[in-house]
Amino acid sequence: NPSKATSCRFKSGPGYQEVKKMIQEISESQDKEIDLREILDIIWKKKLFIVSFTSIFAAFSIFFSLSLPNIYTSQAVLAPVSSEESLSSNRQFSSLTNFGLGLNLPPQNTAKSLEAIERIESFEFFSKHFLPSINIEDMMAVKSWNAKNNRLNYQSSKFNENDNKWISKVPSSQKAYRVYKSLLSLNQDRKTSYITLSISHQSPYIAKEWVEIIILKINETMRDIDKVNAQNSINFLNTSSKSTNFQSIKETMANLLENQLQILMLASSNEFYVLKILDSPIVPERKSSPQRSIICIIGTLLGGFIAIVYILIQRLRVS
């Protein structure tokens, strides 16, 4: 039959497959359009429920954002101190550099700054140097800060402000260290080697004070360590040089002794031994967190999304 043969040739040809694919795409798009209309119709019918549910989330997000205390962040920009800067900053030894005596100064910039960063973030530095310099209740029991009289309000369930005593036991140093790590921010720029040190707290005054304490203590700590090491080396070299008769060994010890004396001199010559201040910490006037408007927007959108998903799931169960 010629008509059947023509029909078979048309179905097997490329044109038929393209037409069939086009028809399927049109059918699928119509089904999707119908499904979208159904979804919109369902949402419109349940609009009162969606609005009510979203309003509850919005009210809760507003209440939650207002219950959060203001947090203020004070920061300082620091730079590594080189040995040359430490020497030239001391008036007693400035003439040595002016006359160009060419002292072989020990390296003390990048490596020292990296060591300082690790020490600031360490538990040992926190427990031995930072924690004894502050009131632990200012870290572990603060509820809010009163800007009018610059006074901290403490959580009554943890700390009795009138008796200046803890309700239960004093928090451990390890627990306080975890809070310290959450308040501390320490970043170093790879290009400039500048370090940004910041502390966040309910009180802007305490935030500034703690940044200053960290800078002071890290310089003192690393200065004391180098002074002790240098003095021990000097004592050992002086003792050893007396017990040897070889001139070459004595000359080598004399060079080592000179280097240790230079380290001891530099450790005693500059207030900022490892890190110097480029931008001093200030008492911030504006809070850094919380972002209450963002919290309210996210809470409202989350409420609307949950309401719509709930309605669609209920619809699927019914169908």
N, C-alpha and C positions, 0 to 999 in steps of 0.2 A: 504494500500500500504506500503510494508516494507521500501522503500526508503524514503517516506514521514515521516514515524514514526521515522526512524533513524535521519532524518533532524530535526524533532521537538525535539527529545531528545538531539541533539547536541546544538541546539539554547538555550534550557533551561538549559543546563549544565554549570558549572563554567568555563570550558575551552573556551567556545564561548564568554562569557562576557569579559574574559581577552584578547582574540584576538581582539574583537571589540574595547576595550579601547585602546589597543596598536595602532590599525589602526587610531583611532581618534587622538591620540597624535602625530603620524607621520604626519597626515594631517595638524594638527594645527602648528607643527613646520615648515612644508614646507610653510604654509601661512605666518608665521612670517618671515621666511627667505626671502620670496618674498617681504613682506612689507619693511623689512630692506633694501633690495636692491633698492627698489623704492625710499626710503628716501635718501639713499646715492647718488642715481642717480640725484635726485632733487637738493641736496646740491652741487653736482659737477657741474651741469649745471649753478647754480647761484653763483659759486665761486667768480666771479669778484665783484658781489654785496656784498657778505659777506666780502671779503677782504677790499673793499672800506669802508663799514660801520664800520668795526672793526678798520680800520686805523683812521677814524674820531674820534671814541671814545678814541683810544690810544693817539691821538694828544691832544684831550681835557683834558684827565687825566694828561698828562705831563704838559700842561699849567696850569691846576688847582693846581697841586702839587707844581709847582714852584712859584705860586702866594701866597702860604701859608707862613707866617713868621716862622722862627725857634723859637721853644719854649725850654727853658732851665729849668731844675728842680733842685732845691737845697733842701737838706733834712738834718735833724738832728735826731739822736737817743737819746731819753730821758728816764730817769728812775725815778720812784717815790722816793721822799725823805722821809725817816722815821724820827721820832722825835729824835731817838738816834743819827742819823747822824747830824741833825741840832744842837744838843747840843754839841756833841764832836767836831764839826767843829769850834765852837766859843772858842777862847783862854781864854776868860774871865771866862768861866764856865767849861773848860776842867778839872780843878783840882777837881771839884765836882764828876765827873765820875771816875777819877783816884782813889780817896779815897773811892769810892763805897758807896755813901750816899743813893743810892737806891731811886731816885726820881721817883714818879709815873707819867710817861710821858703820855700825851694824845695820842690816836691813830691818825696817820697821814700818811698813805701810800696808800693803795689801794683805799679807799674811796675818798681821796683827789685827786688822779690821775684821777679817773673817773669823779669827779666834774670838774677838770681842763679841761678835754676833752670836756665836755658838754659846759663849759663856752667859750672855744676857738671857738666852732662852733655856738655860740649864736649870735643873732643880737645885744644884749646889749653890749657884749664885743667888737664886731666889731665897733659899732657906737660911743661908749664912750672911748675906749682905743686904738684900732688899727687905725681907720680912721683918727683921729686927728694927728697921728704920721707919716702919709704919704701924698704924693701929689695925690689927687684924679684923676688928669689927667693921672698919670702913670698907673692907673688901668682901666680907662674908655675911653681913647682917643689915646692909643699907636697904631701906625701903624707898626713900625719895630724898630730894634736896629742896630746902626752902630757900628760894632766891632772895626773899626779903631780908632775912637775917643771916643768910649764908650759914645755915645749920642743916645737918643731916638728920633725917628721921629714920630710926632703926625699926626692924621687924620685932614686934613685942614678943613673938613666940620664940625668938632666938636670943635677943639681947635686951637686958634691962638697962635702959639709959640712965635712970635715976641712981641706981646702985652701981652702975658701971660694971655689971657682972653678966656672964652668960647664963641663960636659963638652964641649959644642959651643960655638956662639956665643951671646952674650947675646940673649934675645928682643927683638925690635924694639918700639918704643914703640907702634906701631899694633896689634901683636898683643896687647900688654899692655892696651891701651885696650879691646879687645873683651872681655877678661876682666873689666876694671873695670866695664864696662857691665852685665855679667851679675851682678856682685856688688852693684851699686848699685840702690837703690830710692828713688824720689823722687816724692812725691805731695802735691798741695796741695788742701785742702778749699775748695770754691767758696764756701761760706757763711761760714766763719770766716777764710779766707785762711791758716790754719795749715798749715805744711809738715811732713810726716813724712819724715825722712831716715834710711835704714837701710843697713847694710853686712852682708853674710853672709860668714863665713869659718870655716875649720876651728878657728881659735883664737878664743875669745870675747874675749880681751884685745886681739888685733889688730883685731877687729871694732870694739870700742869706741874704740881709738886712731885708727883710720882715720876714723871719724865725727867725732871731735874735730878731726882734721887738716883735713877738708873744711870744717867750720864756720869754723875759724881762717883758712884760706887764702882762702875766698870773701870774707870780710869784709876781709881785708888787700888782696886784689886789687882789689876795687871801690873801696875807700878810696883806694888809690894812683892808680887811674885818674882818679877825680874830683879828687884833689889836683893831679895834673899838669895836667888840663884847666883847673881853676880858676886855677892859677898862670900858665899861658900866657895865659889871658884877662886876668888882672890886669896882666901885663906889657904886653900889647897895648893895653889901655885907658889905662894910665899914659902910654905913649909917644904914643898918638893924641891924648890930651887936651892935651898940650903943643904940638901942631902945629896946633890949631884955635883961632880967635878968636871963634867963635860961642858965645854964652852958652847958648842952648837945647841945642846939641850937647854942651856941657860938662856940663849938668845931666843929660842922658840918659846920658852916659858915667858920671857919678857914681853914678846909680842902678844901672847895670849893674855897676859896680865894687863897690858895696855888696853886691849879690846874690852876686857871685863870692867876696867875702870871707866871707860867711855860709857858702857851700858849703865853703870851705877850713877855716873854723872848725869846722863840724860834722864834717868828715872827720877832724879831729885830736882830737875831743873824746870819742869813745866807742869802746870796744873792739869792741862789736857794732854795726858801722856799718850793715849791711843786714839781717841776720838775728840775732835774739836767741833765746836758749835758754829755752823754757818747761819742757821735761822733758829733763834731761841724759841722755846715753847711759850705760849701765851694762854691766858684765860679766855676760852672761846665764849662768844656771846650767843652764838646760834647752836642749837642742838644738831647732832649728826644723825640721830635716830630717836624714835621710830618715824617712818614716813607714814603718817596716819592716813593721808588721802589715798595712798596706794593700797594700804590694808583694807580700807573701806571699799575701794573699787574691786579689788580681787575677791573680797568676801561676797559682794553683791553679784558679781558675774558667776561665782561658784554656786551660789544659791539658785540662780536661774538655770544653770546647766544641769544641776542635780534634779530640779523639778521637771525639766523637759525629759531627761533620761528616764526618770521614774514613770512618767505618763506613758512613754513609748513602750517601756517594758511591760506595764500593766496591759496595754493594748495588745501586745503580742501574746500574752498569756490568755487573754479572752478569745482571740482569734485562733 
